Amino acid sequence: MAKIRIASIGLSIDGFVAGPDQSLDHPLGVGGEALHDWAFETRSFRKMIGREGGESGADDRIWAEGFADVGAWIIGRNMFGPDRGPWGPDPWRGWWGEEPPYHRPVVVLTRHPREDLVMQGGTVFHFETGGIEAALARAVEAAEGRDVRIGGGADTLRQYLRAGLVDEMRLALAPSLLGRGEALFEGLDLAAAGYRCDRATPGERATHLFFSRSEKA
């Protein structure tokens, strides 16, 4: 059965999923790249960006599982780009160049309408102004029976978790302290929303936390 899931989200020990002061020079915020060091060194990540080599092991396996059987993504506008407000005459086209790594439909949450953006490699960005449930319905339809992955940023993750719309979540706890940034758990009560942490799996560079949601929640 298709699932709505969060996967491979880097989390600092003090609870941040991105650093402060996101900008063109710091897409993940200042210090935020350290949360993903575990992924950057894996064989699967290097293959995804057209590079050879990389490490195998638990980190590599868990990174690859995060992309398996995903038919569509949902991301917030903050993850799509650094600009705000109306899109303007020459709108931002994403952090990733003309061939983003998604290779499937991506629904972007925004308050400002925009035409679909077709990229190379099969990625199509759909811009949804109707909120998280409208975005989810659109992504489920686009996924054609496969899973939908919620990609962030922090506010988008919190909205879906608070609403109990996520079936599974995997966080990669990195050995890093950021001090400031985008706090994943701010104002969020996972237990009250029906979530539990089922297990922790040590990787080579991160500890992976696996969460699920009770059907009775």
C-alpha positions as CSV (number, residue, x, y, z in Angstrom):
1,M,0.0,0.0,0.0
2,A,1.3,3.5,-0.9
3,K,2.6,5.5,2.0
4,I,3.2,9.2,2.8
5,R,6.7,9.4,4.3
6,I,9.6,11.5,5.4
7,A,13.1,10.1,4.8
8,S,16.7,11.0,5.1
9,I,16.2,14.3,6.9
10,G,19.4,15.3,8.7
11,L,18.8,16.4,12.3
12,S,21.3,18.1,14.6
13,I,21.7,16.9,18.2
14,D,19.9,20.1,19.3
15,G,17.0,19.5,17.0
16,F,17.6,21.6,13.8
17,V,17.1,20.4,10.2
18,A,18.7,23.5,8.7
19,G,21.1,26.2,9.9
20,P,20.2,29.9,10.2
21,D,20.5,32.6,7.5
22,Q,19.6,30.6,4.4
23,S,20.9,32.3,1.2
24,L,22.3,31.6,-2.2
25,D,25.7,31.0,-0.6
26,H,24.2,28.8,2.1
27,P,21.1,26.9,0.8
28,L,21.0,24.8,3.9
29,G,21.7,27.7,6.2
30,V,25.0,28.4,7.9
31,G,26.4,25.1,9.1
32,G,23.5,23.1,7.7
33,E,25.6,21.0,5.3
34,A,27.1,19.2,8.3
35,L,23.7,17.6,8.8
36,H,24.1,15.7,5.5
37,D,27.7,14.7,5.6
38,W,26.5,11.2,6.2
39,A,24.7,11.2,2.9
40,F,27.3,13.0,0.8
41,E,29.8,10.1,1.4
42,T,27.5,7.3,0.4
43,R,27.8,5.4,-2.9
44,S,24.1,6.0,-3.7
45,F,24.3,9.8,-3.3
46,R,27.5,10.0,-5.5
47,K,25.8,7.9,-8.1
48,M,22.8,10.2,-8.0
49,I,24.9,13.2,-8.9
50,G,27.0,11.4,-11.5
51,R,30.1,10.7,-9.4
52,E,31.9,7.4,-8.8
53,G,33.0,5.8,-5.6
54,G,31.5,6.4,-2.1
55,E,30.9,4.3,0.9
56,S,28.6,1.3,1.3
57,G,27.1,0.2,4.6
58,A,24.1,1.3,6.7
59,D,24.2,5.0,5.7
60,D,24.2,4.0,2.0
61,R,21.4,1.5,2.4
62,I,19.2,3.9,4.3
63,W,19.8,6.7,1.8
64,A,18.9,4.5,-1.1
65,E,15.7,3.2,0.7
66,G,14.6,6.8,1.0
67,F,14.2,7.1,-2.7
68,A,12.8,3.6,-3.4
69,D,9.3,3.5,-4.8
70,V,8.7,7.2,-4.5
71,G,6.2,8.4,-7.2
72,A,6.0,12.1,-6.2
73,W,7.4,14.6,-3.8
74,I,6.0,17.6,-1.8
75,I,8.3,20.4,-0.7
76,G,7.8,23.9,0.7
77,R,8.7,27.0,-1.1
78,N,11.7,27.5,1.3
79,M,13.2,24.3,0.0
80,F,12.5,25.2,-3.6
81,G,14.3,28.5,-3.4
82,P,15.3,31.6,-1.3
83,D,13.0,34.1,-2.8
84,R,9.6,35.2,-1.3
85,G,6.5,36.9,-2.5
86,P,5.1,37.0,-6.0
87,W,7.3,35.1,-8.5
88,G,8.1,38.0,-10.8
89,P,8.9,38.1,-14.5
90,D,12.0,35.9,-14.3
91,P,11.2,33.4,-11.5
92,W,13.6,31.2,-9.6
93,R,14.0,27.7,-11.2
94,G,15.4,25.8,-8.2
95,W,18.7,25.1,-6.5
96,W,19.6,22.2,-8.7
97,G,20.2,23.5,-12.3
98,E,18.2,22.3,-15.3
99,E,18.2,18.6,-14.2
100,P,17.0,18.4,-10.6
101,P,17.6,15.1,-8.7
102,Y,13.9,14.2,-8.3
103,H,13.1,12.8,-11.8
104,R,9.4,12.7,-11.0
105,P,6.6,15.2,-10.1
106,V,7.2,17.6,-7.3
107,V,4.4,19.6,-5.7
108,V,5.7,22.9,-4.2
109,L,3.6,24.6,-1.5
110,T,3.3,28.3,-2.1
111,R,0.9,31.2,-1.6
112,H,1.5,32.6,-5.1
113,P,0.2,30.9,-8.3
114,R,2.7,29.8,-11.0
115,E,2.6,27.7,-14.1
116,D,4.1,24.2,-14.0
117,L,7.8,24.1,-14.5
118,V,9.1,21.3,-16.7
119,M,12.8,20.4,-16.2
120,Q,15.2,17.9,-17.7
121,G,15.2,14.3,-16.5
122,G,11.5,14.0,-15.8
123,T,11.1,16.5,-13.0
124,V,8.0,18.7,-13.2
125,F,7.3,21.2,-10.5
126,H,3.6,21.9,-9.7
127,F,2.9,25.0,-7.6
128,E,0.0,24.5,-5.2
129,T,-1.7,27.4,-3.4
130,G,-4.5,25.3,-1.7
131,G,-2.5,24.2,1.4
132,I,-1.1,20.9,2.6
133,E,-4.2,18.7,1.9
134,A,-4.6,20.0,-1.6
135,A,-0.9,19.4,-2.2
136,L,-1.1,15.9,-0.8
137,A,-4.1,15.0,-3.0
138,R,-2.2,16.3,-6.1
139,A,0.9,14.4,-5.2
140,V,-1.0,11.1,-4.5
141,E,-2.6,11.4,-7.9
142,A,0.7,12.1,-9.6
143,A,2.4,9.2,-7.8
144,E,0.1,6.7,-9.5
145,G,0.1,4.2,-6.6
146,R,3.6,4.7,-5.4
147,D,4.7,6.5,-2.2
148,V,4.7,10.3,-1.7
149,R,7.8,11.7,0.0
150,I,7.6,14.9,2.0
151,G,10.9,16.7,1.5
152,G,10.9,19.7,3.8
153,G,11.7,22.3,4.9
154,A,11.0,22.3,8.6
155,D,7.6,24.2,8.5
156,T,6.3,21.8,5.8
157,L,7.4,18.8,7.8
158,R,5.7,20.1,10.9
159,Q,2.5,20.9,9.2
160,Y,2.1,17.3,7.8
161,L,3.2,15.7,11.1
162,R,0.9,17.9,13.2
163,A,-2.0,16.9,10.9
164,G,-1.1,13.2,11.3
165,L,-0.7,12.8,7.5
166,V,2.7,11.1,7.6
167,D,2.8,7.3,7.8
168,E,6.5,6.9,8.4
169,M,9.5,9.2,9.2
170,R,13.2,8.5,9.1
171,L,15.6,11.1,10.6
172,A,19.4,11.0,10.5
173,L,20.8,12.3,13.8
174,A,24.1,13.9,12.9
175,P,26.9,14.5,15.4
176,S,26.5,18.3,15.0
177,L,25.3,21.3,17.1
178,L,23.9,24.3,15.2
179,G,22.7,26.4,18.1
180,R,20.2,28.2,15.8
181,G,18.3,27.4,12.6
182,E,15.1,25.6,11.6
183,A,13.9,23.6,14.6
184,L,11.9,20.5,13.6
185,F,10.1,19.9,16.8
186,E,9.1,23.5,17.7
187,G,5.5,23.6,18.7
188,L,5.1,19.9,17.7
189,D,4.0,17.1,20.0
190,L,4.7,13.9,18.1
191,A,3.3,11.6,20.8
192,A,0.0,13.5,20.8
193,A,-0.1,13.2,17.0
194,G,0.2,9.4,17.3
195,Y,3.8,8.9,16.5
196,R,6.3,6.6,18.1
197,C,10.0,5.9,17.6
198,D,10.3,2.2,16.7
199,R,14.1,1.9,16.6
200,A,17.4,3.5,16.1
201,T,20.0,2.2,13.7
202,P,23.6,3.3,13.9
203,G,25.3,4.2,10.6
204,E,28.8,5.1,9.8
205,R,28.3,8.9,10.2
206,A,24.7,9.3,11.6
207,T,22.2,7.5,13.8
208,H,19.0,6.8,12.0
209,L,15.7,7.1,13.9
210,F,12.6,5.3,12.5
211,F,9.1,6.6,13.4
212,S,5.7,5.3,12.6
213,R,2.1,6.4,13.3
214,S,-0.5,4.3,15.0
215,E,-3.7,3.8,12.9
216,K,-5.7,4.4,16.0
217,A,-4.3,7.9,16.6
